Amino acid sequence: MKALVLTGGSGTRLRPFSYSMPKQLIPLANTPVLVHVLCNIRDLGVTEIGVVFNDRVADIEAVVGDGSGFGARVTCLRQDAPRGLAHTVAVARDFLGNDDFVMYLGDIMLPNGIRAAGEEFAGRHPAAQVLVQRVADPRGFGVVELGPDGEVVGLLEKPREPRSDLALCGVYFFTAAVHEAVAAIRPGPRGELEITDAVEWLLNSGAEVRAHTYDGYWKDTGRVEDVLECNRHLLDAERRSVAGQVDEASELIGEVVVEPGARIVASGSPGRSSSAPTRWSSTADSVRTPGWAATAW
């Protein structure tokens, strides 16, 4: 299996943060969203990852590199303009070959991982499998309708009158059958090739499409309030761990995480003007960069 990670989009709802960085690089718990995504993919055992971009490639490459930092091999694939999720599959056609692959939006957070979904796809091996979650108001999402055996019988993008409360989470598993579907569909009302149309084409052709209901935490980080809420969720889940250096004049309070290579120096240490000890609180001063880089604030 391979992976296709999508990093397009201008991030207008995240301004002013997205003026200085792509929205996929917004740090959550001091780690970029995109890095969280790549770690989830690596945990599936997938090491061949294509990253699709249409802007600010230098920023993304500076974080992703060749993928060796994540135990993977990353290939950067350029999309000339945002032309829809299904269009990215066409852009990556040569990279994907005839392999199964997982397509993962690069700005969503699923901190509980997607291993169970990957195992279900590998065991049953339908033509496509979508990740869904029950939501209170599905009108702002792609909505999936299931049949009596749990099979997908219909998909609709942002319906006014949803037929179910199952919203697409932004992770899709595909076999090579999807390439024929992508080649057959045409741009929708937004002028883009919609991945929901490709999945609908598979359904109409008689292919098996399944849904995996995700019960863990899910957050689309497209808005400032979502970024802040998700950051609080991740920090609240942390447990105290001190693997870096903390001087004797510093006091760590709460569930503070100090990663290897980080160094905590109190304001009252030699060379500092204050003689009072510095207190580092888990609510504001957690030092955390799992699997990425060590940083002390």
N, C-alpha and C positions, 0 to 999 in steps of 0.2 A: 504493500500500500504506500501511496505517496500523499502529500498534503499540498493544498493550495490555500494560501493566506492572502486575504484581500485588504489592501491598505489605502484604497482610494478615498475620495471625498474630501471636501474642503474644510469641514468642521466648523461651519458658520455658527452653530449653536454653542460652540465652546469658546468663542471669542470673549476676551482678548487672549486667552491662553494659546489658542491655535494660530495666532499671528506669529508666534516664535517657534512653534514646533508642530509637526503633524499630530492629529488627535490620537493616533495610535501610540504615540510616545509620551502621552500625559502620564506622569508617575502616580501609581497607586501603591501605598505602603512602600514608597521609595523605589519602585520597580516599574518600568514602562508597561503599559497595557499589552503591547506587542510581545514583550518578553514573557508575560504570564501566558499568553496564547501559545507561544513556541514551546514553553515548558509542558503545557498540557498535551501538545502534539507529540513531543518526545516521550511522554509517559505512555503513549499508545504503542511505543516501539517503532514509530515512523521516523525515519532519518532523512528522507529525500523530501525537501520542502521548497515549493515555489512561492515566492512572494511577489504579488502583482501590485504595481504602483502606477500612478499617472502624474505624480508631482512630488517634489522634495525628496528625490531618491537619495541624495547625499546624506540627509538627516537619518533616513531609515537604514542605509548601509552602514553608517557609523555605529549604530546600535547592534544590528544583526550580523554584520560582517559576512564571513563565509559559512556561518552556522557552527563552526567548530566549538565555540564557547558553550553551545547547548547540546553538544554531542550529535550534531546533525550536519547535513550539507545543504546550503541554501543557494537557490538560483533565483536571481532577480529578473522579473518579466515585466516589460513595459506595456501598458495600455495607453494609447494615445490620448484618450479622453474618457470620462466616466460614461460608459455605454451600457451599463447593466451588469448584474452578477453573472448571467449566462454568457455574456460576451467575454468575461475573464476566462471562462473555460475554453472558449475558442482561441484566445490569446495564448493559453498554456497548452494547446493541443500537442505540440511536439514534445514538450517536457513530460506530459502525463502519459503519452503513449497509450497502451491498452491496459494500464494498471488500474486497479481500484484506487480511489482517493477520497480523502476527507476535505471538504471545502469549509473554511472557517473564517468568519468575518473578524478582521483584526482589531475591532474596537469593542468587543463584548467580553465580559468577565464571567467565567464559570470556575470559581476557585475550588470547587469540589471535583473538578476534572471530568473527562468524558470517557473514561476507560470502560465503564459498563455499556455505554452506547456502542463503542467500538467492538466490544466482544459480541454484542447482539448482532451487529452487522456481519461480522465475520462468521458467526454460527449459522445465521439464516440466509445470508447473502442475497438479499433482494436487489433489484436493479437500482433502487434508491432507498435511502432511509433518512428521515428528517428528524431533527431534535425539536421537541415541542414542550411547552409548559402551560399549565392552566393559569389564566389571568382573569382579573375581575372585569375588565373592559377590553375585549379583543379587537375593537374597531380600528385601532391604530396599528395593527399588526397584520402580517400574513396569517391566515387562519386555515387550519387543517380540519377536515371532517373525516371521521373514522367509520368503518363498517363494523359489522357484528363480530368479526374475528380480529379486530384491531388493525385491519389494513386501511390504508389511506384511500378514500374514494373521491376526495375533492379538495382543492386548494383555492383560496381567493385572497387577493391582496387588499387589505384594509376595507372589508365589506361594511356597508351601512347596516345591514342586518345579518350579523354572524350566525352561522348554523352550529357553531361550537365555541367553546372557550379555550381551545388549544391554539396557542400562538407559536409561530416559528421563532426559534431562539437564535438562528444564525449559524448553525452547524449542519452540514449535509454530507452524507456518505453516498458515493456513487460507484457504480461499475462503469466500464467503458461504453455501456449502452447510452449514456447521457450525451455522448458526442453526436449521435444521430439526431437526438432530440434538439440539441442546440442548433444544429445545421438546418432543422426543419422549421423552427419558429421564426416569427417576425417581430420587430419592435412593437411594444405596447403603446398605450396612450402617452406615456412619459417619454417616448422615443428611445426606450432602452430595451435590451433583450432581458426579459425577466426570468429568473431561475424558476419561479413558480409556474410559468408557462412551459418550461422544459419538463418539469416534473408532471404537469398535467398532460403533456404530450406522451410521456411514458405510460401514464395511466390509460389513456385512450388507445394506446397501441397494445394493451393487454399485459404490460410488464407489471411485476409486483413492486409496490411501493409501501414501505412500512414507516411507522413513527415510533420513536423512543421518547417516552414521557420522562422529562428531567425533573427530579424533585429537589435538587440542590439550589444554591443561591445563583441567580442569574441577573445580570445588570448590563444594559446597553449604556455605554459611557459617552453618549452623544451630547449630553447636557451638563452644565456646570453642577447642578444640584445632584445629578446622578453620580458624577465623579466624587463629590464630597461624601455622599451617602455610602458609596462603595468603599472609599478609603476608610471610613469609620468602621465598616463591617470587617474589613481585613485586619485592622489594628486591634479591634475588640477580640478577634480570634487568636491573637498572638499569645504566646506564653514566654515568660522570662527566659532569656538565654544570653549569656555573656561569654563570648568567644574572643572578643577583642581586648584592648588594654584600657583599664580604668585606673586613674591615679588615686592615691589614698585620700585626697581631699574631696573627691567626688562622691556623691550619694545617689544611687539609682533607686527611684521610687516606682513601684508598680511593675507592669508587664513590659519592661524595657528589653529590647533586643539589640545587642551590640555584636555585629558580625565580625568575622576574622579580618584583621587588617585595620579595623576602626580603632581610633584612639581618643579617649575622653580625658580632657584636661580641665580641671576646675579653674574658675576665675581667680581663686586665691592661691594658685600655684606660683612658684618663683617666676618673676617676670611679669606678673599680673598686678594691677593696681589694687584689687580688692582682696581682703583677707578672709572674707566669708566663704564657706564651702559652697560649691555649686550643686544644686539638686536637679537631676534629670528625671522628668516625669513621663510616664508612658502616654499621657494624653497629648503631649506636645513635643517631646524630645526623643522619641524612639529612634534608634539608629538601626536601619534595616535595609539590606539589599541582598535577598537570598538568590544565590546562583548568578549574580550579575557583577556588582562591584561594591566594595566596602566604602561607606561614607559616614563621616561623623558630622552632625549638625552643631 
